[in-house]
Amino acid sequence: MLINIGYGNLVNPDKLIAVVSPEAAPVKRLVQHARENNQVIDATAGRRTKAVLVMEADRVVLSALVPDTIARRVSGRDSEAWRDGSGPNREEMLT
């Protein structure tokens, strides 16, 4: 199962540890440290980072969706959550 984290980007929720807001200083330090170690995956499509996904293997994924939206998709309470790769069309993914 893969979860849509915005703009056609998908993550494996089994590898997800936390979804946090990027505003806190400790999260900013976490992202900066991950950048220095080439462990950041930027899935924002050039937009502002609204959520930081902490993944296994010390990877950090940046998303333009807010943490609440991602949490709903991971929990299966959002109709936009992707299951086996099928999901909304491109226009729907951009919201």
Residue pairs with C-beta under 8 A, 6 or more apart in sequence:
1 12
1 13
1 14
1 82
1 83
1 84
2 10
2 11
2 12
2 13
2 82
2 83
2 84
2 85
3 10
3 11
3 12
3 13
3 16
3 70
3 73
3 74
3 81
3 82
4 10
4 73
4 80
4 81
4 82
4 87
4 88
4 93
5 11
5 43
5 51
5 53
5 61
5 63
5 65
5 70
5 73
6 43
6 44
6 45
6 63
6 64
6 65
6 93
7 43
7 44
7 45
7 47
7 64
7 93
7 94
8 90
8 93
9 43
9 45
9 63
10 82
10 85
11 43
11 53
11 55
11 61
13 74
15 55
15 56
15 57
15 59
16 53
16 54
16 55
16 56
16 74
17 54
17 55
17 56
18 53
18 54
19 51
19 52
19 53
19 54
19 67
19 70
19 71
19 74
20 27
20 51
20 52
20 54
20 67
21 27
21 50
21 51
21 52
21 67
22 28
22 31
22 49
22 50
22 51
22 52
22 62
27 52
30 52
30 54
30 60
31 40
31 52
31 60
31 62
34 40
34 58
34 59
34 60
37 58
39 58
39 59
39 60
40 59
40 60
40 61
40 62
41 59
41 60
41 61
41 62
42 62
43 61
43 62
43 63
43 64
44 62
44 63
44 64
45 64
47 64
48 64
49 62
49 63
49 64
50 63
50 64
50 65
50 66
50 67
51 62
51 63
51 64
51 65
51 66
51 67
51 69
51 70
52 60
52 61
52 62
52 63
53 60
53 61
53 62
53 63
53 70
54 60
55 61
63 70
69 78
72 78
72 81
73 80
73 81
74 81
80 87
80 88
80 92
80 93
80 95
81 87
87 93
